Amino acid sequence: MSRKVNNVTYAMSRHRKAGIITLCLSVVAVFVWLDNSSLKARRQKRPKSEKETKTSDFETYHKKTFTVVKVVDGDTIDIDIGDAEKNFTRVRLWGIDAPESTSRYSNVMYFGPEAAEFTAKLALGRQVTIYLQEHNTRGKYGRLLAYVQLPDGRFLNEVLVSGGFAYADPRFRHSLYQKYKQLESSARRQKKGLWEKVTREQLPEWLQRIRPNLLVR
């Protein structure tokens, strides 16, 4: 009888040890999984370097075609590809500055609504091709900086400046700066778009400051 009790006790002891070992292994596995998940999350949250961002942007956008899903302003559009947590990418047209058409950041400016309407007419719902510059792909607010080619082959940036719907922006030098400057001068001489009636007080503050001798009404 004593031998049977000892055998039962021994068997129970083995089962208990096995259970404790299994429990310990499970706990270790959980901690390993949590640790790996934490490391993975930290890696995912690690901000990209400027070089990594440029490389990623070129791989994702350069010379690729997307559909314009929204026109924010004359010089700002959204295209149908996700960017970070957003389901779209916001694109700021390189080298130009269109008057503000909404009061989100500042007052609505002279000819702002007309510029936004013109951009929407040309681009909204259309497929456009994105071209980037190697030295800079993102602006101050994380927007993609790009030359945007329309389906007919023209570049939206140039069309806006040459039609008097935007200013050539000299604050940030780029490869087409001189061309945009000439397009603006031509539009101003011909009184196209905003240049027909704009007054000095209606010009953007940066333009009044940089070009104090600019002749307008």
N, C-alpha and C positions, 0 to 999 in steps of 0.2 A: 504493500500500500504506500509505503513511504517512497518507494522507487517511482511509482506512478505519479505521485504528487510532485516529486522532483522533476520528472520528465515534463509534466504539464507546466510547471513553473519555468523550466528552461525554455520550453517552446514559446510561452508567453513573453519571456525575456527577449528571445530572438525576434519575435514579431514587433515588440515594442521598440527594439533597437532599429529594426528595418524602417518602422514608421517614423522614428525620430530622424534617421538619415534622409529618408525621402522628404520629410518636411524641411530639413535644413537645405537640401539641394534645391527645393522649390523656392525657398526664401532667397537663396543665392542667385538663382535664375532671375527672380523678379528684380533684385537689385541691379544685376548686370543689364537687364533690359531697360530699366529706368535710367541707368547711367548712360547707356548708348543712346537712348532717346534724348536725354538732356544734351549730350554732345552733339547729336545731329541737329537739334533745335538751335544750339549755339552757332553751329556752322552755318545753318540756314539764315540766321539773323545777322551774321557777320557782314557788315557793309562792304560793298565792292570797292576796290581801289579805282582811281580814275582810269588807269590803264585797262583794268578788267571791264569797266563800264563801256569804254570806247570799243573794245574788242567785241563785247556782247552786242552792243548796238549795231555795229557793222554787220555782224553775222545775222542779226534779226531783221534789220530794216534796209540796209544799203542796196539800192538798185532792185528793190522788191516792190510789188504792187499790192495796194490795199484799197478798201472802200472807205470813203469819207462818210462817217455816220453822224457828224455834227459840226456845225460852224459856230465857234465860240465868238469870234471877232473876225474882222477882215484879215488879220494876219495869224489867226490861230484856229486850228481844226483838230478834230478827233478822228482817228482811223480805227478800223475794226480788228485790232490785235491787242491782247492784254499786256499790261505793263505794271509790274509789281502787284499790288492788290486790286488794281482796277481792271475792268474788262475791255478797256480801250487804251490807246496811246494818244496823249496830247502832243500836238506838233506845233511848234512856233516857226513861222517862215523866216528863214535866214536873211539877214541883211536889210530888212524893211521894218517899218513901223506904221501900222494903220491906226487911224483915230479910234479911241475906245467907243464901243457901241452899246455898252451896258454900264450900270453904275455899281458893279460888284466891287471894284477896286478904286474907281475914281468917277468923276462926273462924265456923263455922256458928252463926247466931243463933237465939234462940228464935222460933219460928213462921216461920222462913225457908223450910223445905221446904213447909210448908202454903201459904205465899204463892205460891211458884213453881208448885205443883200447881194452885192456883186459877187463876192466870194462864194456864197451859197448857190447862186445861179450857175457858176462855172464848175463847182466841185462837189456840192452836196449830193450824195448817192452815187457819185462817179468813182471809178477806179483811178487812182493816182500812183505814180512811182516816186519813191523816196530816195533822195541823194544826200549823203552826209559828207562832212569834211573831217579829215583825220585829226586836226588839232583840237576840235571841240565838237561833241555831239549833244551836250546837254546845257540848258540855260540855267539861270538863277533858281527857278522854281521846279527844276527837274524835268522841264518839257524838252522834248526832242527838237533839236535845231536842224532844219532841213530845207533843201530846195525841193519843191514839189512840182512834178511834171504832170500836166493834164493829159487826158486821153488824146488830144489833138497834137501833142508834141510840145506845146508851149509850156513855159514855166510860170506857175501862178504868181510867184514872187515878182517876176518881171512884168507880167500883165498888170498887176496892181499898181506898180510904180509908174509904168508908161501911160496908164489910163488916168492917173491923178487920184487914185484911191488910197495911196500909201506914200510915205516918205522914204527916201533912201536913208538908211540909218548908219551914220559914221561912227557910232560909239563902239562898235565891235567890228574890227577889220576882218574881211574875208576875201576870198579870191575874186569875187565879182563886184567888189566895192566900186571901182571906177566905172564899170558898165552901168550899175544902178544909179550912180551919181549923174551920168550923162542922160539916162532915161528920165530922171526927175527933172533935169534942166530943160529937156525937150517938152515935157508935159507942162512945165511952168510957163514956158514961152508961148505955148499954144492954148493956155488957159483951160486945160483939160481938168475935168472932175473938180476936186476941191480948190484947185488953183484959180478957178474962175472968180470966186467971191471971198475966199478966205482972208481974214484980217490977221494982223500980227498977233493980236491977243488970243486968237483961236488956234494958233500953232501950239504944238506940244512944248512944255516948259524946257525940255532938253534941247529942242531945236532953237528956241529963242536964245538960249544961253550959248550954244555952240556957234550959231551963225547969226550974230546980232545985226549984220548988214544985209540979211536976206530981204529982197524987195518983194513985198506983197501989197495988198490994198491998204 
